[in-house]
Amino acid sequence: MYLYDQIWSRKMYRENIKNLINWKISENRKPLIVLGARQVGKTWLIQEFGRQEYKQTVYVNFEKMKVVRNLFEEDFDIQRILTSLSVFAKSAITPDNTLIVFDEIQAATGGLTMLKYFCEDAPQYHVIAAGSLLGMSLHQNISFPVGKVDFLYLNPLSFLEFLIALGEERLAEMLDNPDWKIVTLFKDKLLNYLRYYLFIGGMPEVVSHFVTHRDFRIVRNIQRQILTTYKQDFSKHAPKDIVPRINMVWKSIPSQLAKENKKFIYGVLKEGGRAKEFELAIQWLLDCGLLHQCFRISKPDMPLSAYQDLAAFKLYHNDVGLLGAMAKLPLKTILDGNAIFEEFKGALTENFVLQQLILNEENDIFYWTNDNSTAEVDFVIQNEEEIIPIEVKSGTNLRSVSFRFFCDKYKPGKAIRTSLSDYKEEGWMTNLPLYAINSI
């Protein structure tokens, strides 16, 4: 375990621990693959789950433990593999009391294929696989156990998890099931924490050091280290011919989001840039969990995916704190009233909202513009029951001609404007405070 795991083991809470418990007790449990970008806390979550729910955890990291990388190369005989793991763990492996964890599984020859045989030949064993670059590996030409595994995606800490890390469990509970009269009483405190979150973000190591030291300079140093690690991954793991283009796409994200129209423009990367030059680079960053893609829709009808425009999209950062670090957002913005919400055209605020919306896996998330792009709605989401347009306002001016035009034209059953203002029902739409965006 990393040092921050040890420091924070009794302070950190991840909502996904509930999903892991549900996986454990499921009658149809299959080997589980945990996806997510590097340093979002996958290893900590899995090990904490093992500590809470099992008598022992057998943990194998194939990137660090080279001696076991060829464990599955000879064959996929599960009994041979279990015997080898028992020797490695110096303990008997029992189905009900042992969690088997294969970390950085993409580094093991045949590692992903092996999961199929645990599913078919030994379903009684509890197996979790994870890897920082696993999402990218799943799209390469390797044998993948389709239908033989379960998936869990881990993102950076949500705003509610951030509050819990800071010891504000009661505030988090209040936002999880809000009574708006009570919530409004704590508005100033919540907005202050939201300013912190926009600067710090949700990367576990960054948050843990802030909890311990309360020093924003340390926060920024760790964010820079994480960004350096990401760039090293580009050179180390990406196909050599697309590394320069990956770097170009990656470096452009702050400027892409700083535009009034946040649609991704290839011409920002280089003069005359075209999709065919950069689509593989973008896909690599998406597969590694470093970016999120949001497509335009032409019409807000079910299903939204039927109306998406694959040529028009926005790219958001995986973490709002890292986005601010890339943009070299100065520390003084936290102290300067609401400046942090409005910096570079509200890019941090919009990225924050997207980051919270994707936590609900039922949400399909798009944005809308009319055909001549004179009107735009920041997000349009679809869940199982309804389509909801969402307007993000980072400043004090809440007037939005485009949002009103959209609602008058399409008459959605629910419309949300999220801003710094208090909760308010206005008939045609609801104003939801930014700090309560999770309550949609």
C-alpha positions as CSV (number, residue, x, y, z in Angstrom):
1,M,0.0,0.0,0.0
2,Y,1.1,3.6,-0.6
3,L,1.8,5.9,2.2
4,Y,-1.3,7.9,1.7
5,D,-3.4,4.7,1.9
6,Q,-1.9,4.1,5.4
7,I,-2.5,7.7,6.5
8,W,-6.0,7.8,5.3
9,S,-7.3,4.3,5.8
10,R,-9.8,5.3,8.4
11,K,-10.8,8.6,6.7
12,M,-11.5,7.7,3.1
13,Y,-14.8,6.5,2.0
14,R,-15.7,5.4,-1.6
15,E,-19.3,4.9,-2.6
16,N,-18.2,2.0,-4.8
17,I,-17.5,-0.1,-1.7
18,K,-21.3,-0.8,-1.8
19,N,-21.1,-2.1,-5.3
20,L,-18.2,-4.4,-4.4
21,I,-20.3,-5.8,-1.5
22,N,-23.2,-6.4,-3.9
23,W,-20.8,-8.1,-6.3
24,K,-19.6,-10.4,-3.5
25,I,-23.1,-11.6,-2.5
26,S,-24.4,-11.9,-6.1
27,E,-25.6,-15.3,-7.1
28,N,-24.3,-14.6,-10.6
29,R,-20.9,-13.2,-9.6
30,K,-18.2,-13.4,-12.2
31,P,-14.6,-12.2,-12.0
32,L,-14.6,-8.4,-11.7
33,I,-12.6,-6.0,-13.7
34,V,-12.1,-2.6,-12.0
35,L,-11.4,0.2,-14.6
36,G,-10.3,3.7,-14.1
37,A,-7.4,6.1,-14.7
38,R,-4.1,5.8,-13.0
39,Q,-4.1,7.0,-9.3
40,V,-7.9,7.2,-8.9
41,G,-7.6,4.8,-6.0
42,K,-8.4,1.4,-7.5
43,T,-5.8,-0.5,-5.5
44,W,-6.8,1.2,-2.2
45,L,-10.5,0.5,-2.8
46,I,-9.9,-3.2,-3.6
47,Q,-7.6,-3.8,-0.7
48,E,-9.9,-2.0,1.7
49,F,-12.8,-4.1,0.5
50,G,-10.7,-7.2,1.1
51,R,-9.8,-6.0,4.6
52,Q,-13.4,-5.4,5.5
53,E,-15.0,-8.5,3.8
54,Y,-12.5,-11.4,3.8
55,K,-10.2,-13.2,6.1
56,Q,-7.4,-12.8,3.7
57,T,-6.5,-11.1,0.4
58,V,-4.0,-12.6,-2.0
59,Y,-2.7,-9.6,-3.9
60,V,-0.5,-9.9,-7.0
61,N,0.8,-6.9,-8.9
62,F,2.1,-8.1,-12.3
63,E,3.8,-4.8,-13.1
64,K,5.9,-4.9,-9.9
65,M,6.3,-8.7,-9.4
66,K,8.0,-9.8,-12.6
67,V,8.4,-13.3,-11.3
68,V,4.7,-14.1,-11.7
69,R,4.1,-12.5,-15.1
70,N,4.2,-15.9,-16.8
71,L,1.8,-17.5,-14.4
72,F,-0.8,-18.1,-17.1
73,E,1.6,-18.6,-20.0
74,E,1.8,-22.4,-19.7
75,D,-1.9,-23.1,-19.6
76,F,-5.1,-21.9,-17.9
77,D,-5.5,-24.9,-15.5
78,I,-7.1,-23.2,-12.5
79,Q,-6.0,-25.7,-9.9
80,R,-2.3,-25.2,-11.0
81,I,-2.8,-21.5,-10.8
82,L,-4.4,-21.7,-7.3
83,T,-1.6,-23.9,-6.1
84,S,1.0,-21.4,-7.4
85,L,-0.9,-18.6,-5.7
86,S,-1.0,-20.5,-2.4
87,V,2.7,-21.0,-2.5
88,F,3.1,-17.3,-3.3
89,A,0.8,-16.3,-0.4
90,K,2.1,-18.9,2.0
91,S,-1.5,-19.7,2.8
92,A,-4.3,-21.9,1.6
93,I,-6.8,-20.2,-0.7
94,T,-10.4,-21.0,0.2
95,P,-13.3,-19.9,-2.0
96,D,-15.4,-18.1,0.6
97,N,-12.7,-16.5,2.8
98,T,-10.1,-15.3,0.2
99,L,-10.2,-12.4,-2.2
100,I,-7.8,-12.9,-5.1
101,V,-6.6,-9.6,-6.6
102,F,-4.7,-9.4,-9.9
103,D,-3.4,-5.8,-10.2
104,E,-1.9,-4.4,-13.4
105,I,-3.3,-7.6,-15.1
106,Q,-2.5,-6.2,-18.6
107,A,1.2,-6.8,-17.8
108,A,0.6,-10.6,-17.4
109,T,0.7,-12.8,-20.5
110,G,-2.8,-14.3,-21.0
111,G,-4.0,-12.5,-17.8
112,L,-7.4,-11.3,-19.3
113,T,-8.0,-14.6,-21.0
114,M,-7.5,-16.4,-17.7
115,L,-10.5,-14.7,-16.2
116,K,-12.7,-16.7,-18.5
117,Y,-11.5,-19.9,-16.9
118,F,-12.1,-18.7,-13.4
119,C,-15.7,-17.9,-14.5
120,E,-16.3,-21.3,-16.2
121,D,-14.2,-23.7,-14.1
122,A,-14.0,-22.1,-10.6
123,P,-16.9,-19.6,-10.2
124,Q,-16.8,-20.1,-6.4
125,Y,-13.6,-18.1,-6.1
126,H,-13.7,-14.3,-5.7
127,V,-11.4,-12.7,-8.2
128,I,-10.9,-9.0,-9.0
129,A,-8.6,-7.7,-11.7
130,A,-7.5,-4.1,-12.2
131,G,-4.9,-2.1,-14.1
132,S,-4.0,1.5,-14.8
133,L,-3.9,1.0,-18.6
134,L,-6.4,-1.8,-18.7
135,G,-9.1,0.2,-20.5
136,M,-6.6,0.7,-23.4
137,S,-5.7,-3.0,-23.3
138,L,-9.3,-4.1,-23.7
139,H,-9.4,-2.4,-27.1
140,Q,-6.3,-4.1,-28.5
141,N,-6.2,-7.4,-30.4
142,I,-6.2,-9.7,-27.5
143,S,-8.5,-12.6,-26.4
144,F,-11.1,-11.0,-24.2
145,P,-13.6,-13.0,-22.1
146,V,-16.8,-11.4,-23.4
147,G,-19.7,-12.2,-21.1
148,K,-17.4,-13.9,-18.5
149,V,-16.6,-10.8,-16.4
150,D,-18.3,-8.1,-14.5
151,F,-17.2,-4.4,-14.6
152,L,-16.8,-1.6,-12.1
153,Y,-15.6,1.9,-13.1
154,L,-13.8,4.0,-10.5
155,N,-13.6,7.8,-10.9
156,P,-11.9,10.4,-8.8
157,L,-13.6,11.3,-5.5
158,S,-17.0,12.9,-5.9
159,F,-17.8,16.1,-4.1
160,L,-19.7,14.2,-1.5
161,E,-16.8,11.8,-0.9
162,F,-14.5,14.9,-0.7
163,L,-16.7,16.3,2.1
164,I,-16.5,13.0,4.0
165,A,-12.7,13.0,3.6
166,L,-12.7,16.4,5.2
167,G,-14.7,15.1,8.2
168,E,-18.0,16.6,7.0
169,E,-20.1,13.5,6.9
170,R,-23.2,15.3,8.1
171,L,-23.0,17.8,5.2
172,A,-22.6,14.9,2.7
173,E,-25.6,13.1,4.2
174,M,-27.6,16.4,4.0
175,L,-26.9,16.8,0.3
176,D,-27.6,13.1,-0.4
177,N,-31.2,13.6,0.6
178,P,-31.7,17.4,0.7
179,D,-34.2,19.4,2.7
180,W,-33.6,22.7,0.9
181,K,-34.5,24.9,3.8
182,I,-31.8,23.3,5.9
183,V,-29.3,23.1,3.0
184,T,-29.6,26.8,2.4
185,L,-28.6,27.5,6.0
186,F,-25.2,25.9,5.2
187,K,-24.8,27.6,1.8
188,D,-21.7,29.6,2.6
189,K,-19.9,26.6,4.1
190,L,-20.8,24.4,1.1
191,L,-19.7,27.0,-1.4
192,N,-16.4,27.4,0.3
193,Y,-15.8,23.6,0.2
194,L,-16.8,23.7,-3.5
195,R,-14.1,26.3,-4.1
196,Y,-11.7,23.9,-2.5
197,Y,-12.9,21.0,-4.6
198,L,-12.5,22.9,-7.9
199,F,-8.9,23.6,-7.0
200,I,-8.0,20.3,-5.3
201,G,-10.2,17.9,-7.4
202,G,-10.8,14.3,-6.4
203,M,-7.5,12.4,-6.9
204,P,-7.1,10.4,-3.6
205,E,-3.5,11.2,-3.0
206,V,-4.1,15.0,-3.5
207,V,-7.1,15.0,-1.2
208,S,-5.4,12.9,1.4
209,H,-2.4,15.3,1.6
210,F,-4.8,18.3,1.9
211,V,-6.7,16.6,4.7
212,T,-3.4,16.1,6.5
213,H,-1.6,19.3,5.8
214,R,-4.2,21.9,4.6
215,D,-1.6,23.3,2.3
216,F,-2.6,24.2,-1.3
217,R,1.0,24.4,-2.4
218,I,1.5,20.8,-1.6
219,V,-1.8,20.1,-3.5
220,R,-0.4,21.7,-6.6
221,N,2.9,19.9,-6.3
222,I,1.2,16.5,-6.2
223,Q,-1.1,17.4,-9.0
224,R,2.0,18.2,-11.1
225,Q,3.6,14.9,-10.2
226,I,0.4,13.0,-11.3
227,L,0.4,14.9,-14.6
228,T,4.0,14.0,-15.1
229,T,3.2,10.4,-14.5
230,Y,0.4,10.5,-17.1
231,K,2.8,12.0,-19.7
232,Q,5.4,9.3,-18.9
233,D,2.7,6.7,-19.7
234,F,2.2,8.2,-23.1
235,S,5.8,7.6,-24.0
236,K,6.0,4.3,-22.3
237,H,2.8,2.6,-23.3
238,A,1.2,4.3,-26.3
239,P,2.1,3.3,-29.9
240,K,5.2,5.4,-30.8
241,D,3.6,6.9,-34.0
242,I,0.8,8.5,-32.1
243,V,2.6,9.8,-29.0
244,P,3.2,13.3,-30.4
245,R,-0.5,13.6,-31.3
246,I,-1.5,12.3,-27.8
247,N,0.6,15.1,-26.3
248,M,-1.0,17.6,-28.6
249,V,-4.5,16.6,-27.7
250,W,-3.7,16.4,-24.0
251,K,-2.0,19.8,-23.9
252,S,-5.0,21.4,-25.7
253,I,-7.7,20.4,-23.2
254,P,-7.5,23.6,-21.1
255,S,-7.6,25.9,-24.2
256,Q,-10.4,23.8,-25.8
257,L,-12.5,24.2,-22.7
258,A,-11.7,27.9,-22.4
259,K,-13.5,28.7,-25.6
260,E,-16.9,30.2,-25.5
261,N,-18.0,27.3,-27.7
262,K,-16.3,24.3,-26.0
263,K,-16.7,22.0,-29.0
264,F,-13.4,20.2,-29.7
265,I,-11.7,21.9,-32.7
266,Y,-8.9,20.0,-34.4
267,G,-7.6,23.4,-35.8
268,V,-6.6,24.3,-32.2
269,L,-4.1,21.4,-32.3
270,K,-2.5,22.6,-35.5
271,E,-3.4,24.6,-38.6
272,G,-5.4,22.4,-40.9
273,G,-5.8,19.6,-38.3
274,R,-8.3,16.9,-39.3
275,A,-10.1,14.1,-37.4
276,K,-8.2,11.3,-39.1
277,E,-4.9,12.6,-37.8
278,F,-6.0,12.6,-34.1
279,E,-8.8,10.1,-33.6
280,L,-6.5,7.3,-32.5
281,A,-4.8,9.7,-30.0
282,I,-8.1,10.8,-28.6
283,Q,-9.3,7.2,-28.3
284,W,-6.1,6.2,-26.4
285,L,-6.7,9.0,-23.9
286,L,-10.4,8.0,-23.6
287,D,-9.5,4.3,-23.1
288,C,-7.1,5.2,-20.3
289,G,-9.7,7.1,-18.5
290,L,-7.9,10.4,-18.8
291,L,-10.6,12.2,-20.8
292,H,-14.4,12.0,-21.1
293,Q,-16.2,12.6,-24.4
294,C,-19.6,14.3,-24.7
295,F,-21.3,14.2,-28.2
296,R,-23.7,16.7,-29.6
297,I,-27.3,15.7,-30.2
298,S,-29.5,17.4,-32.8
299,K,-32.8,16.5,-31.0
300,P,-33.7,15.6,-27.4
301,D,-35.8,12.4,-28.1
302,M,-35.5,8.9,-26.8
303,P,-33.0,7.4,-27.2
304,L,-30.5,10.3,-27.3
305,S,-27.9,8.1,-28.9
306,A,-30.0,7.9,-32.1
307,Y,-29.6,11.7,-32.5
308,Q,-25.9,12.1,-31.7
309,D,-23.5,13.8,-34.1
310,L,-20.3,11.8,-34.1
311,A,-18.4,14.7,-35.7
312,A,-19.2,17.2,-32.9
313,F,-18.1,16.6,-29.3
314,K,-16.5,18.1,-26.2
315,L,-13.6,16.6,-24.3
316,Y,-13.5,17.0,-20.6
317,H,-10.6,16.2,-18.1
318,N,-11.0,13.2,-15.8
319,D,-10.4,15.5,-12.8
320,V,-11.2,19.2,-12.3
321,G,-8.2,19.7,-10.0
322,L,-5.8,18.4,-12.6
323,L,-7.4,20.6,-15.2
324,G,-6.7,23.6,-13.1
325,A,-3.1,22.4,-12.6
326,M,-2.6,22.0,-16.3
327,A,-4.0,25.5,-16.8
328,K,-1.7,26.9,-14.1
329,L,-4.7,28.3,-12.2
330,P,-3.2,30.6,-9.5
331,L,-3.9,29.9,-5.9
332,K,-5.4,33.3,-5.3
333,T,-8.5,32.3,-7.2
334,I,-9.7,30.4,-4.2
335,L,-9.6,33.5,-2.1
336,D,-11.0,35.9,-4.7
337,G,-14.8,35.5,-4.1
338,N,-16.3,33.4,-6.9
339,A,-13.5,33.9,-9.4
340,I,-12.7,30.1,-9.4
341,F,-16.1,29.3,-10.8
342,E,-15.7,31.8,-13.7
343,E,-12.1,31.2,-14.6
344,F,-11.5,30.6,-18.3
345,K,-15.1,30.9,-19.4
346,G,-16.4,28.7,-16.6
347,A,-14.4,25.6,-17.8
348,L,-13.7,24.4,-14.2
349,T,-17.4,24.6,-13.3
350,E,-18.6,22.8,-16.4
351,N,-15.9,20.1,-16.0
352,F,-17.0,19.7,-12.3
353,V,-20.6,19.2,-13.3
354,L,-19.7,16.6,-15.9
355,Q,-17.5,14.8,-13.4
356,Q,-20.4,14.5,-11.0
357,L,-22.9,13.5,-13.7
358,I,-20.8,10.5,-14.9
359,L,-20.9,9.0,-11.4
360,N,-24.4,7.8,-12.1
361,E,-23.9,5.1,-14.7
362,E,-27.5,5.3,-15.7
363,N,-26.9,8.7,-17.2
364,D,-26.2,9.0,-21.0
365,I,-24.7,12.4,-21.3
366,F,-24.7,14.7,-24.4
367,Y,-25.0,18.4,-25.2
368,W,-27.3,20.2,-27.7
369,T,-27.0,22.9,-30.3
370,N,-29.3,23.9,-33.0
371,D,-28.3,23.4,-36.6
372,N,-26.5,26.8,-37.0
373,S,-25.0,26.7,-33.5
374,T,-26.6,29.9,-32.4
375,A,-28.2,28.2,-29.3
376,E,-26.6,25.6,-27.0
377,V,-27.5,23.6,-23.8
378,D,-24.4,22.5,-21.8
379,F,-25.7,18.9,-21.0
380,V,-28.7,16.8,-21.9
381,I,-28.9,13.5,-20.0
382,Q,-31.0,10.5,-20.4
383,N,-31.7,8.0,-17.7
384,E,-34.2,5.1,-17.8
385,E,-37.2,7.4,-17.3
386,E,-36.6,10.8,-18.7
387,I,-34.5,13.3,-20.7
388,I,-33.2,16.3,-18.6
389,P,-31.5,19.4,-20.1
390,I,-28.9,21.0,-17.8
391,E,-27.6,24.6,-18.0
392,V,-24.4,25.4,-16.1
393,K,-24.0,29.0,-14.9
394,S,-20.7,29.9,-13.3
395,G,-21.3,33.6,-12.8
396,T,-24.0,35.7,-11.2
397,N,-25.9,36.4,-14.4
398,L,-28.4,33.6,-14.6
399,R,-30.1,34.8,-17.8
400,S,-29.9,32.1,-20.6
401,V,-31.6,32.7,-23.9
402,S,-30.5,29.4,-25.3
403,F,-31.8,27.4,-22.4
404,R,-35.2,29.1,-22.4
405,F,-35.4,28.6,-26.2
406,F,-34.7,24.9,-25.8
407,C,-37.3,24.5,-23.0
408,D,-40.0,26.4,-24.9
409,K,-39.4,24.4,-28.1
410,Y,-39.1,20.9,-26.6
411,K,-41.0,21.2,-23.3
412,P,-39.0,18.7,-21.2
413,G,-40.7,17.3,-18.2
414,K,-37.8,18.4,-16.0
415,A,-35.1,21.1,-16.7
416,I,-32.2,22.0,-14.5
417,R,-30.2,25.1,-14.2
418,T,-27.3,24.7,-11.8
419,S,-25.6,27.8,-10.4
420,L,-24.3,29.5,-7.3
421,S,-27.8,30.5,-6.4
422,D,-30.1,28.8,-3.9
423,Y,-32.6,26.0,-4.8
424,K,-35.6,27.5,-6.5
425,E,-38.6,26.1,-8.5
426,E,-39.5,28.5,-11.4
427,G,-42.2,26.5,-13.1
428,W,-40.4,25.8,-16.4
429,M,-37.2,24.8,-14.7
430,T,-35.5,24.3,-11.3
431,N,-32.4,26.1,-10.1
432,L,-30.2,23.6,-8.4
433,P,-27.1,24.8,-6.4
434,L,-23.8,23.6,-7.9
435,Y,-22.8,21.9,-4.7
436,A,-26.0,19.8,-4.9
437,I,-25.7,18.7,-8.6
438,N,-25.6,15.0,-7.4
439,S,-29.2,15.2,-6.3
440,I,-30.5,15.2,-9.9
